Each structure stands twice: as structure tokens, then as C-alpha cells.
Amino acid sequence: MDATLEDLEGNRVHCTLWDDFALKMQQFLDTHDSSLPVIPEVFDYIERMNVANVELTQVVSQMTRPVMLSVADDLLQTPKMTIEDLIESTE
């Protein structure tokens, strides 16, 4: 399941959920009013983690857009090798 997460400041993160995570999210979406935020469930989750004595940490990362290169520049920056090097390569 592909999803886009957005915070109150409009920052977006694209992610893909797999297996049980995707199934649980789909079950949630099937029963949740999509016009309402999901914040109350987050508070419930944090409270359950506190009761279970699980330490929660906050990690902040800065996402940047990938640098877009022209095809010519991309080819110029691509590592070059001979056919013999390619045959012997383990990567």
C-alpha cells in the first residue's frame, strides 16, 4: 500500500506499507471517517507504550529532493568499465 503522510506544517513523506502493516492500515481506513484526523489514535498508542514501559524517541530528519541531472550529465558521472571488468565484477 502506497501512502503519503503529511504533518500539520504540510511536510509530506511518501512510504509503502507491506504485509501486516498494509492489512492493518486497510482495516483502519475501512472503519475510520476519512474526514477526521488520526491524532486520537496516536495519543492512545503513546499511552499504551508508556504503560508497557517502552521508551519512545523522536527522530527528525531532513529530506531533500534528488538532484535532477540531464541524461548527458548522468552518463558522464556513471562509472565506466571494460567488458572484461564487467565480466569479472562481483557487484
C-alpha distances in whole Angstrom, upper triangle without the diagonal:
4,6,10,12,16,19,22,24,21,20,16,14,11,8,5,5,7,9,11,9,6,9,11,9,8,12,13,12,14,17,17,19,16,20,20,19,18,21,23,20,20,24,24,22,24,27,26,26,29,30,29,31,28,28,26,26,25,24,24,23,24,21,23,22,23,27,27,29,31,31,35,34,31,33,36,34,33,35,37,38,41,40,42,40,37,38,39,36,33,30
4,7,10,13,17,20,21,18,17,13,11,7,6,4,6,9,12,14,11,9,12,13,11,11,15,15,13,16,19,18,19,16,19,20,18,17,20,23,20,20,24,24,22,24,28,27,26,30,31,30,32,28,28,25,25,23,22,22,20,21,18,20,19,20,23,23,26,28,28,32,31,28,31,33,31,30,32,35,37,39,39,41,39,36,37,38,35,33,30
4,6,10,13,16,18,15,14,10,8,6,5,6,8,11,14,15,12,10,13,13,10,11,14,13,12,15,17,16,17,14,16,17,15,14,17,20,18,17,21,22,20,22,25,25,24,27,29,29,30,27,26,23,23,21,20,19,19,19,17,18,18,20,23,24,27,29,30,33,32,29,32,35,32,32,34,37,39,42,41,43,41,38,40,41,37,35,32
4,7,10,13,14,11,10,6,6,4,6,9,11,14,17,18,15,13,16,16,13,14,17,16,14,17,19,17,17,14,16,16,14,14,16,19,18,17,20,22,20,22,25,25,25,27,30,29,30,27,26,23,22,20,18,17,16,16,14,16,16,18,21,22,25,28,29,32,31,29,32,34,32,31,34,37,39,42,42,44,42,39,41,42,38,36,33
4,7,10,11,9,8,5,5,6,8,11,12,16,18,18,15,14,17,16,13,15,17,15,14,18,19,16,17,14,15,14,12,11,13,16,15,14,17,19,17,18,22,22,22,24,27,26,27,24,23,20,19,16,16,15,14,15,13,16,16,19,22,24,27,30,31,34,33,31,34,36,33,33,36,39,41,44,44,46,43,41,43,43,40,38,34
4,7,8,6,5,4,7,9,11,14,15,19,22,22,18,18,21,19,16,18,20,17,16,20,20,17,17,14,14,14,11,11,12,16,16,14,17,20,19,19,22,24,23,25,28,28,28,25,24,20,19,16,16,14,14,14,13,16,16,19,23,24,28,30,32,35,33,32,35,37,34,35,37,40,43,46,47,48,46,43,46,46,42,41,37
4,5,5,6,7,9,12,14,17,18,22,25,24,20,20,23,21,18,20,22,19,18,22,22,18,18,16,15,14,11,11,11,14,15,13,15,18,17,17,20,22,22,23,26,27,27,24,22,19,18,14,14,13,14,14,14,16,18,21,24,26,30,33,35,37,35,34,37,39,36,37,39,42,45,48,49,51,48,46,48,48,44,43,39
4,5,7,10,12,15,18,21,22,25,28,27,23,23,26,24,20,23,24,21,20,23,23,19,18,16,15,13,10,12,11,15,16,14,16,19,19,19,21,24,23,24,27,28,28,26,24,21,20,16,17,15,16,16,17,19,20,24,26,28,32,35,37,40,38,36,40,41,39,39,42,45,48,52,52,54,51,49,52,52,48,46,43
4,6,9,12,15,18,22,23,27,30,29,25,25,28,26,23,25,27,24,23,26,26,23,22,19,18,17,14,16,15,18,20,17,19,22,22,21,24,27,26,27,30,31,30,28,26,22,20,17,17,14,15,14,14,16,18,21,24,26,29,32,35,37,35,34,38,39,36,37,40,43,46,50,51,53,49,48,50,50,47,45,42
4,6,10,13,16,19,21,25,28,28,24,23,26,25,21,23,25,23,21,24,25,22,21,18,17,16,14,15,15,19,20,18,20,23,23,23,26,28,27,28,31,32,32,29,27,24,22,19,18,15,15,14,13,15,16,19,22,23,27,30,32,35,33,32,35,36,34,35,38,41,44,48,48,50,47,45,48,48,45,43,40
4,7,10,13,17,19,23,26,26,22,22,25,24,21,23,25,23,21,25,26,23,22,19,19,18,16,16,16,20,20,18,20,23,22,22,25,27,26,27,30,31,30,27,25,22,20,16,15,12,12,10,10,11,13,16,19,21,24,27,30,32,30,29,32,34,31,32,35,38,41,44,45,47,44,42,45,45,41,40,36
4,7,10,13,16,19,23,23,19,19,22,21,18,20,23,20,19,23,24,21,21,18,18,18,15,16,16,20,20,18,21,23,22,22,25,27,25,27,30,30,30,27,26,22,20,17,15,13,12,11,10,11,12,15,18,20,23,26,28,31,29,27,31,32,30,30,33,36,39,42,43,45,42,40,42,43,39,37,34
4,6,10,13,16,20,20,17,16,20,19,16,18,21,20,18,22,24,21,22,19,20,19,17,16,17,21,19,17,21,23,21,21,25,25,24,26,29,29,29,25,24,20,19,16,14,12,11,11,9,11,11,14,17,19,23,25,27,30,28,26,29,31,28,28,31,34,36,40,40,42,39,37,39,39,36,34,31
4,7,10,14,17,18,15,14,18,18,15,17,20,19,17,21,23,21,22,18,20,20,18,17,19,22,21,19,22,24,22,23,26,27,25,28,31,30,30,27,26,22,21,19,17,16,14,14,11,13,12,14,18,19,22,24,25,29,27,25,28,30,27,27,30,33,35,38,38,40,37,35,37,38,34,32,29
4,7,10,14,15,12,11,15,15,13,14,18,17,16,19,21,20,21,19,21,21,18,17,19,22,20,18,22,23,20,22,25,25,23,26,29,28,28,25,24,21,20,18,16,16,15,15,13,15,15,16,20,21,24,26,27,30,29,26,29,31,28,28,30,33,35,38,38,39,37,34,36,36,33,31,27
4,7,10,12,10,8,12,13,11,13,16,16,15,18,20,20,22,19,22,22,20,18,20,23,20,19,23,24,21,23,26,25,24,27,29,28,29,25,25,23,22,21,19,19,18,19,16,18,18,19,22,23,26,28,28,31,30,27,30,32,30,28,30,33,35,37,37,39,36,33,35,35,32,30,27
4,7,8,6,5,9,10,8,10,13,13,13,16,18,18,20,18,21,21,19,17,19,21,18,18,21,21,19,21,24,23,22,25,27,25,27,23,24,21,21,21,20,20,20,21,19,21,21,22,26,27,29,32,32,35,34,31,33,35,33,32,33,36,37,40,39,41,38,35,37,37,34,31,28
4,6,6,5,8,10,10,11,14,15,15,17,20,20,23,21,24,24,22,20,22,24,21,20,24,23,20,23,26,24,23,27,28,26,27,24,25,23,23,23,22,23,22,24,22,24,24,24,28,29,31,33,33,36,35,32,34,36,34,32,33,36,37,39,38,40,37,34,35,36,33,30,27
4,6,5,6,9,10,11,13,14,16,17,19,20,23,22,26,25,24,21,24,24,21,21,24,23,20,23,26,23,23,27,27,25,27,24,25,24,25,25,24,26,26,27,26,28,28,28,32,32,35,37,36,40,39,35,37,40,37,35,36,39,39,42,40,42,39,36,37,37,34,32,29
4,5,5,6,8,10,10,12,14,15,17,18,21,21,24,24,22,19,21,22,18,19,22,20,17,20,22,20,20,24,24,22,24,22,23,22,23,24,24,26,26,28,27,29,30,30,34,35,37,40,39,43,42,38,40,43,40,38,39,42,43,45,44,45,43,40,40,41,38,35,32
4,5,5,6,9,10,11,12,14,16,16,19,18,22,21,19,16,18,19,16,16,19,18,15,18,20,18,18,22,23,21,23,20,21,19,21,21,21,22,22,24,23,26,27,27,31,32,35,37,37,41,39,36,39,41,38,37,38,41,42,44,44,45,42,40,41,41,37,35,32
4,6,5,6,9,10,10,12,14,15,18,17,20,20,19,16,19,20,17,17,21,20,18,21,23,21,21,25,26,24,26,24,25,23,24,23,23,24,24,25,24,26,26,27,31,31,34,36,36,39,38,35,37,40,38,36,38,40,42,44,43,44,42,39,40,41,38,35,32
4,5,5,6,9,10,11,13,14,17,17,21,20,20,17,20,20,17,18,21,20,18,21,23,21,22,25,26,24,27,24,26,24,26,26,26,27,27,29,27,30,30,31,34,35,38,40,39,43,42,39,41,44,41,40,41,44,45,47,46,47,45,42,43,43,40,38,35
4,5,5,6,9,10,11,12,16,16,19,18,17,14,17,17,13,15,18,16,14,18,20,18,18,22,22,21,24,22,23,21,23,23,24,25,26,28,27,30,30,31,35,36,39,41,41,45,43,40,43,45,43,41,43,46,47,49,48,50,47,44,45,46,42,40,37
4,5,5,6,9,10,10,13,12,16,15,14,12,15,16,12,14,17,16,15,18,20,19,19,23,24,23,25,22,24,21,23,22,22,23,24,25,24,27,27,29,32,33,36,38,39,42,41,38,41,43,41,40,41,44,46,48,48,49,47,44,45,45,42,39,37
4,5,5,6,9,10,13,12,16,16,16,14,17,18,15,17,20,19,18,21,23,22,23,26,27,26,28,26,27,25,26,26,26,27,27,28,27,29,29,30,34,34,37,39,39,43,42,39,42,44,42,41,43,45,47,49,48,50,48,45,46,46,43,41,38
4,6,5,7,9,12,13,16,16,16,14,17,17,14,16,19,18,17,20,22,20,22,25,25,24,27,25,27,25,27,27,27,29,29,31,29,32,32,34,37,38,41,43,43,47,46,43,45,48,46,44,46,49,50,52,51,53,51,48,49,49,46,43,41
4,5,5,6,9,10,13,13,12,10,13,13,11,13,16,15,14,18,19,18,20,23,23,23,25,24,25,23,25,24,25,26,27,29,28,30,31,33,36,37,40,42,43,46,45,43,45,48,45,44,46,49,51,53,52,54,52,49,50,50,47,44,42
4,5,5,8,7,11,11,12,10,14,15,13,15,18,17,17,20,22,21,23,26,26,26,29,27,28,25,26,25,26,26,27,28,27,29,29,31,35,35,38,40,41,45,44,41,44,46,44,43,45,48,50,52,52,53,51,48,49,50,47,45,42
4,6,8,9,13,13,14,13,17,17,15,18,21,19,19,23,24,23,25,28,28,28,31,29,31,28,30,29,30,30,31,32,30,33,33,34,38,38,41,43,43,47,46,44,46,49,47,46,48,51,52,55,54,55,53,50,51,52,49,47,44
4,7,9,12,12,13,12,15,15,13,16,18,17,18,21,22,21,23,26,26,26,29,28,30,27,29,29,30,30,32,33,32,34,34,37,40,41,44,46,46,50,49,47,49,52,49,49,51,53,55,57,57,58,56,53,54,55,52,49,46
4,6,9,8,9,9,12,12,11,14,16,15,16,19,20,20,22,25,25,26,28,27,28,26,27,26,27,28,29,30,29,32,32,35,38,39,42,44,45,49,47,45,48,50,48,47,50,53,54,57,56,58,56,53,54,55,52,49,46
4,5,6,9,9,13,13,13,16,17,17,19,21,22,23,25,27,28,29,31,29,30,28,29,28,29,29,30,31,30,32,32,35,38,39,42,44,45,49,48,46,49,51,49,48,51,54,56,58,58,60,58,55,56,57,54,51,48
4,5,8,9,12,14,14,16,18,18,19,22,23,24,25,28,29,30,31,30,30,27,28,26,27,27,27,28,27,29,29,31,35,35,39,40,42,45,44,42,45,47,45,45,48,51,53,55,55,57,55,52,54,54,51,49,46
4,7,10,12,14,15,16,18,19,21,23,24,25,27,29,30,31,33,31,31,28,29,27,28,27,28,28,27,29,29,32,35,36,39,41,43,46,45,43,47,49,47,47,49,52,55,57,57,59,57,54,56,57,53,51,48
4,7,9,10,11,13,15,16,17,19,20,22,23,25,26,28,29,28,28,25,26,24,26,25,27,27,27,29,30,33,36,37,40,43,44,47,46,44,47,49,47,47,50,53,55,58,58,60,57,55,56,57,53,51,48
4,6,8,9,10,12,14,15,16,18,19,21,22,24,25,27,25,25,22,22,21,22,22,23,24,24,26,27,30,33,34,38,41,42,45,44,42,45,47,45,45,47,50,53,56,56,58,55,52,54,55,51,49,46
4,6,6,7,9,11,11,13,15,16,17,19,21,22,23,21,22,19,20,18,20,20,22,23,23,26,27,30,33,35,38,41,42,46,44,42,45,47,44,44,46,49,51,55,55,56,53,51,53,53,49,47,44
4,5,5,7,9,10,11,13,15,16,17,19,20,21,20,20,17,18,16,18,19,21,23,23,26,28,31,34,36,39,42,44,47,45,43,46,48,45,45,47,50,53,56,56,57,54,52,54,54,50,48,45
4,5,5,6,9,10,11,13,14,15,17,19,20,19,20,17,19,18,21,22,24,26,27,30,31,34,38,39,43,46,47,50,48,46,50,51,48,48,50,54,56,59,59,60,57,55,57,56,53,50,47
4,5,5,6,9,10,11,12,14,15,17,18,17,18,16,18,18,20,21,23,25,26,29,31,33,37,38,42,45,46,49,47,45,48,50,47,47,48,52,53,56,56,58,55,52,54,54,50,48,45
4,5,5,6,9,10,11,12,14,15,16,15,15,12,14,14,16,17,20,22,23,26,28,31,34,36,40,43,44,47,45,43,46,47,44,44,46,49,51,54,54,56,53,50,52,52,48,46,43
4,5,5,6,9,10,11,12,14,15,14,15,12,15,15,17,19,22,24,26,29,31,34,37,39,43,46,47,50,48,46,49,50,47,47,49,52,54,57,58,59,56,54,55,55,51,49,46
4,6,5,6,9,10,11,12,14,14,15,14,16,17,20,22,25,27,28,32,34,36,40,42,45,48,49,52,50,48,51,52,49,49,50,54,55,59,59,60,57,54,56,55,52,49,46
4,5,5,6,9,10,11,12,11,12,11,14,15,17,19,22,25,26,29,31,34,37,39,43,46,47,50,48,45,48,50,46,46,47,51,52,55,55,56,53,51,52,52,48,45,43
4,5,5,6,9,10,10,9,10,8,11,12,15,18,21,24,25,29,31,33,37,39,43,46,47,50,48,45,48,49,46,46,47,51,52,55,56,57,53,51,53,52,49,46,43
4,5,5,6,9,10,10,11,11,14,15,19,21,24,27,29,33,35,37,41,43,46,50,51,54,51,49,52,53,50,50,51,54,56,59,59,60,57,55,56,55,52,49,46
4,5,5,6,9,9,11,11,15,17,20,23,25,29,30,34,36,38,41,44,47,50,51,54,52,49,52,53,50,49,50,54,55,58,58,59,56,54,55,54,51,47,45
4,5,5,6,5,7,8,11,14,17,20,23,26,28,31,34,36,39,42,45,48,49,52,49,47,49,51,47,47,48,51,52,55,56,56,53,51,52,51,48,45,42
4,5,5,6,7,8,12,14,18,21,24,27,29,33,36,38,41,44,47,50,51,54,51,49,52,53,50,49,50,54,55,58,58,59,56,54,55,54,51,48,45
4,5,8,10,12,15,18,21,25,28,31,33,36,39,41,44,47,50,53,54,57,55,52,55,56,53,52,53,56,57,60,61,61,58,56,57,56,53,49,47
4,6,9,11,15,18,21,24,27,30,32,36,38,40,43,46,49,52,53,55,53,50,53,54,51,50,51,54,55,58,58,58,55,53,54,53,50,46,44
4,6,9,13,16,19,22,25,29,31,35,37,39,42,45,48,51,52,55,52,50,52,53,50,49,50,53,54,57,57,58,54,53,54,53,49,46,44
4,6,10,13,16,19,22,26,27,31,34,35,39,41,44,48,49,51,48,46,49,50,46,45,46,49,50,54,54,54,51,49,50,49,46,42,40
4,7,10,13,16,19,23,25,29,32,33,37,40,42,46,47,49,46,44,47,48,44,44,44,48,49,52,53,53,50,48,50,48,45,42,39
4,7,10,13,16,20,22,26,28,30,34,36,39,43,44,46,44,41,44,45,42,41,42,46,47,51,51,52,48,47,48,47,44,41,38
4,6,10,13,17,19,23,26,28,31,34,37,40,41,44,41,39,42,42,39,39,40,43,45,48,49,50,46,45,46,45,42,39,36
4,7,10,13,16,19,23,25,28,31,34,37,39,41,38,36,39,40,37,37,38,42,44,47,48,49,45,44,46,45,41,39,36
4,7,10,13,16,19,21,24,27,30,34,35,38,35,33,36,36,33,33,34,38,40,44,45,45,42,40,43,42,38,36,33
4,7,10,13,17,19,22,25,28,31,33,35,32,31,34,34,31,32,33,37,39,43,44,45,41,40,43,42,38,36,33
4,6,10,13,15,18,21,24,28,30,32,29,27,30,31,27,28,30,33,36,39,41,42,38,37,39,39,35,33,30
4,6,10,12,15,18,21,25,27,29,26,25,28,28,25,26,28,32,35,38,40,41,38,36,39,38,35,33,30
4,7,9,12,15,18,22,24,26,23,22,25,26,23,24,26,30,32,36,37,39,35,34,37,37,33,32,28
4,6,9,12,15,19,21,23,20,19,22,23,20,22,24,28,31,34,36,37,34,33,36,36,32,31,28
4,6,9,12,15,18,20,18,16,20,21,19,20,23,26,29,33,34,36,33,31,34,35,31,31,27
4,6,9,13,15,17,14,13,16,17,15,16,19,22,25,29,30,32,29,28,31,31,28,27,24
4,6,10,12,14,11,11,14,15,13,15,18,21,24,28,29,32,29,27,31,31,28,28,24
4,7,9,12,10,9,13,14,13,14,18,20,24,27,28,31,29,27,30,31,28,29,25
4,6,8,6,6,9,10,10,12,15,18,21,24,26,29,26,25,28,29,26,27,24
4,5,5,6,9,10,11,12,16,18,21,24,25,28,26,25,28,30,27,29,25
4,6,5,6,9,10,10,14,15,19,21,22,25,24,22,25,27,25,26,23
4,5,5,6,9,10,13,14,17,20,21,24,23,22,25,27,25,27,24
4,5,5,6,9,12,14,17,20,22,25,23,22,26,27,24,26,23
4,5,5,6,10,12,16,18,20,23,21,19,23,24,21,23,20
4,5,5,8,9,13,15,17,20,18,17,20,22,20,22,19
4,6,8,9,13,15,18,20,18,18,22,23,20,23,20
4,6,9,13,16,18,20,18,17,21,22,19,21,18
4,6,10,13,15,17,15,14,18,18,16,17,15
4,7,10,13,15,12,11,15,15,13,15,13
4,7,10,12,9,9,13,14,12,15,14
4,7,8,6,6,10,11,10,13,12
4,5,5,6,9,10,10,14,14
4,5,5,6,9,10,13,14
4,5,5,6,9,12,14
4,6,5,6,10,11
4,5,5,8,9
4,6,8,10
4,7,9
4,6
4
